[in-house]
Amino acid sequence: MAQPVPAPEPGANHLIRPEEGVSRVTDDIVVLSCPVPFDVGSVNVYLLLGDPLTLIDTGSRINFTIDDLEDLIWRAGVDPSDIEQLILTHRHIDHFGLGQDVRERTGARVVSSTRDGPFMAEWEGMISESRSQLQHQGVAFGIPEDLFALNERWVRAIVHAAAPVKSDHLVQEGDIVRAGGRDLRVIETPGHTEGLIGFVDEEAGIYLANDHVLKHITPNPDVYSYDPDDLRSGLPDYVRSLRKVRDLPVDLVLPGHGYEMTDLPGRVDEILLHHEHRVARIESILRAQPRTIFEVCGMIWPSLRPQDSHLAVREIIGHIALLKEERRPIERTTRADGALFWSMAG
């Protein structure tokens, strides 16, 4: 799960400096560090100068407003009303929360992916449906009932952190988006969400990776279905997406949180190794004796904070999905009270 992004090392020469609010990474790319109510501290919003003047992502509405975002844009030397295009990389509130506000203030054309664009347009209904799925299956996963009350309060809060926003243009793998004088090729990288997209400027050797590849943390995988009979996670997609981008011909990776990277293959290999180790650990736990998903969470994270329980459940669902995809002999049994216990056969 995500952990706080470390403070810069003394003397570190980062291009992106979240503590400063505004960072210039190239002559025509400016990073706006927008505070978010999560451990990562801030989200990287990119301002691409040139034609068309483009903003990538927006930050959320929690303790941050459209006026705050415009103040950062002014600090970058840009009149916010000049923004012509808004690209929303995926359907998480810290990335699209102020999208509708930006659209209303600027009249900018909104671009997003064919998968996540419709979700953002129907935001409130879609998040309520996902919450209902998880709550309905809580007994099966072994989640204590008191945690659902906490999760319910959290969901009510995040519903107000983003306004639904409709896209003017939906893009997919291989499409070219003109932004800030650059031709950006769309790369679909599902896993963190089904419709997360990144962009490659092959001429400049720059990969706008968003939340797909981060320097200090690994993104939490999406869960496509909480139905125990059709349990589907984004983690297998995420692993495939990592392998897909590993050898992109780029020298600079610009992420959705934290600092830039220059060694994409090295960072991808670190993340892949992390998930290999986690799968092996969970396999060992389930080989020792049958466990519910929530019991596995407690063994992986003994000091798990209650507010992180839903993210932990999502991660373990993802690693169980990897075990199944790798055709390892994993089985499940249902107790009389409806709880599911997973184990390794043989």
N, C-alpha and C positions, 0 to 999 in steps of 0.2 A: 504494500500500500504506500501511498504518497507520504513522504516525510517532509519536514520543513526544509526549504532550500538553504544550504549553508551560507553563512555570511562570506563575503569575499576574503580570500587570504590576504594578509598584509602584503602590499606591493603587487598583487595580482593585476595583470593588465587586461581586464575584461573589456570587450566592446560594449556589452550590455551590462549596465550598472543599475539594478532595480532601485537602489537607495536614492538615486539621483532623479528618478521620475522620467527623465528624457535622456535617451542615449542615441548617438548617431553611429551606425555601424558601417555605412558607406556614405558617399557623397549624397546619395538620393534615397537612402532607407533610414528612417528614424524609428526607434523603439519607444513606445509610451508604456511605462510600467504602471498599470492600474491595480489598485489594491482589491483583493478578493477575500471573502470570509472563510478561507481554507488555510491549511497549514503551509501551502506553497507561498502564501504571502501576497503575490501579485501575478498578474497575467501580462504577457507581452503582446501589446497591440502594435501593429506595424503600420507606419505611414509611408507610402511609396510616392515620392515626389515625381512629378512628370505627368505625362498625358496618357490616360486620365489619372488625375490625382485620386489615389486609392487608399482606403483604410481597410486593414485586415483585422477583423474582430473588434470588440468594443468594451469588454469588462461587463460586470453585472450591475444590478440596481441596488445591491445591499451596501449601505454606507458609501455609495458612490453614485453620482448623478451625471446626466448629460452635460451639466455646467462644469463639473469637475473634469470630464473628458475634454471638453472644449478648451479649458484652461491649459491642459497638457498640449493640445494641438497648437494653441497660440504660442506656447513656450518653444515649440519646434519651428516657429517662424512662419506658420501657415494660418490663413484665415479659414476657420472650420466651414464656413459657408461655401468655400471653393471645392469641397470634396465632391467628386462626381460619381464615385463607385465605392460600394461597401461589400467586401467579401467576408462571408461568415463560414468559417472552416468546419464547424460541427455544432451539435445541438446541446452543448453544455452551457449553463447559465453564465459562467465567467467569460464565455467567448461571444455569446450573442445577446446577452441580457439587455443591452442598450441599443440593439439593432433598430427597433422601431423608432426610438427617440432620434437616432441619427438620421434615419430616413425622413422623419417629419421635419427636422431642422434644416436638412441640406437638399432634400429631393434626390439623393444619390440612388443610383441603380443598385439593387441588392442581388448578389450572386452567391449561390450555395450549391451543395451537391444534390443529386437526384434522390438520394436516400434521406439525408438529414433535413433538406429544405422543407419538405412537407411536414415533418415533425415540428419544426420551429413555427410553422404557420398555424399549427393546432396544439401549441405548447401545453396549455393547461389541461386539456383532455388527455393528451398522450402521457403526461407525467402521472396523472391520477390513475390511468389504466395500469401503468407499470407498478405503482404503489400497491394497487389492489391485488395484482398477481402475486407479489412478494408476500403480502399479508395473508393471502389465502393459503399459501404453501408454507407458512411459518412453522406449523406443527411438524410437517414433513422434514424440514431442515433442522429441527431441534432448537429453534430460536425461542428464548424465554419470552413470555407474554409481555413482561414489563418493558422490554425493549421496543415493542411495537408502539407503545404510547410515545416514547422518545422519538422514534422514527416518524410518527404522525406529526409531531410538532415541527420536526425538521422539514418535512415535505411542505407543510403549510407555509413555512417561511420562504422556501425556495420558489414556490409558485409566484410569489411577488417579486422575485429577483430578476425576472425576465418578462418582457411583453411579447406576445405572439408577433411574428414578423413574416410577411409573405415575400417570396423571392421573385424577382423579375426574370431571372435567368438561372436555369439549373444546368450544372456541368457534370461531366463524368470523365473517366479514364481517357487520357490522350487529348482532351480538348485544350485549346490554347486560349488563355485569357490575357488580354492586353491590360497591363496595370503599371502605372508610374513609368511609362516609356519602355517597359520590359515585356517580352513575350514569355508568359509563364505556362508551362505544361502541367496539366492536372494529373496528379497521381492519387488514385484511390487507395487508402490504407486503413481498411476496416479493422476493428478490434476494440479500440477505446470507445468508439461508437460504430454503428454499422456504416455510417456515411462520412467518416472523417476524411478530409482531403488535404493534401499537401501540394506544393508547387515547386517546380524546378525551373530555374533560369539556366539553361544549359550553356548559353554563351558566356555568362558571368561565373558559372560554377557555384551557384548558390541554391541551397535546398531550404525552402520554407517548410519545416517539418511539422510545425504546430505541436500537438501533444503526442505525436507518434514516437518521436525519439527525443528524450530529455536527458540532460547531462547527469543529474544527481539522483533522479527518482525513476521509477517505472510506473507508467500510467495504469490506472485500474481498468480491468477489462469490462466491457458491456456484458449484460446477460440478455440474450435475445428471447428466451422463453424460460420461465420459472416452473413450468409444468414438469413434474418428475417423469412423466411418460414421454416428454419431448424436451428434455433439459438441454438447452443450447446456449453456449457461451461464445463471446467474441475472442476469447484467448487463443484458440487455434487459428482464427483469422489474423490475430495480432502477430503471432509467430510467423505466419506466411508473409505478412506485410513487411516484417523486419527483413526477412530474406530477400524480399522483392527490392528494397531500397538500399541494401547493404553496399552494393558496388556502383551506386550512382556516381557519375564523374563530377563530383563537387569538392570544393575546398572549404566551404563555409556552410554550416548548418545553423539555421535560426529557428529556435524552438518556441513553443507556446508559454513556457515558464522557464525562469532561470537563465543560465548563461549560454552563450554560443558554443559550438563545437567545431573542431577542424578535422577530427579523425572519425568519420562516420562508420567505416568498417569496424574499428576498434570498439566503439560504443555499442554497436549492434551486437557484436560478439559477446560483450559483457552481459547484455540483457538476456540474450539467448541462453548463456551459461547459467544465469540466475534462475531462469525458469526450468532448466534441466535439473538443477539442484533442488528446487522446490518440488517438482514432480517426484523426484527420488525420495525426498523426505516424506511426502504424503503417502507414497506407496509403502514406505516402511511403517508408517503409523497404521495404515489400514491392513497391513499384513499381520500386525501384532494382535489386533482384535477389531471387530466391527465398530464403527463410529458414525455418529450423525455429522453432518457438515459443520454444525456449530461446535461440536466437540473438537473437531479437527482445528477449527479456528483458534480455540483456546490453547491447543498444543503448539500451534505455529506462533501465536502471539500471546504469551502468558499474561502480559500486562495490557491486553486489549481494552481500549477505552470504549464505553458504551456507545458513544456517538459514532464510532468507527465500525460498529458491528455489521452494518449492512454492506459496507465496502469489503469487509473480511469475508462475509458469506459469498459475495460475488467472486472474489479471488479464488476461493476453494472450489466453487462450482466450475470455474475456468480450468483449474488444474485437474479436476476429475474429468472434464471434457477432453483434456490432453491425454490422460491415461486411456480413455476410451478410444480416442482417435489413433493412438499408437498401438491399439489392439492388445493392450495388457489385460489380463484376466480379472477385471473388476466386476463385482457383483453387488446387488442391493437386496435387502430384505425389509419388509414392512412389519412393524410392531403393531399390536392390537390398537394402540392409541393413535396410529397413523404416522408415527415417526419412522423415517427411513434410515437404515443403517447400511453403510458402505463397507466393503471388505475386498481383499484381494484373494482370489481363488487360487487353490493349488499350494 
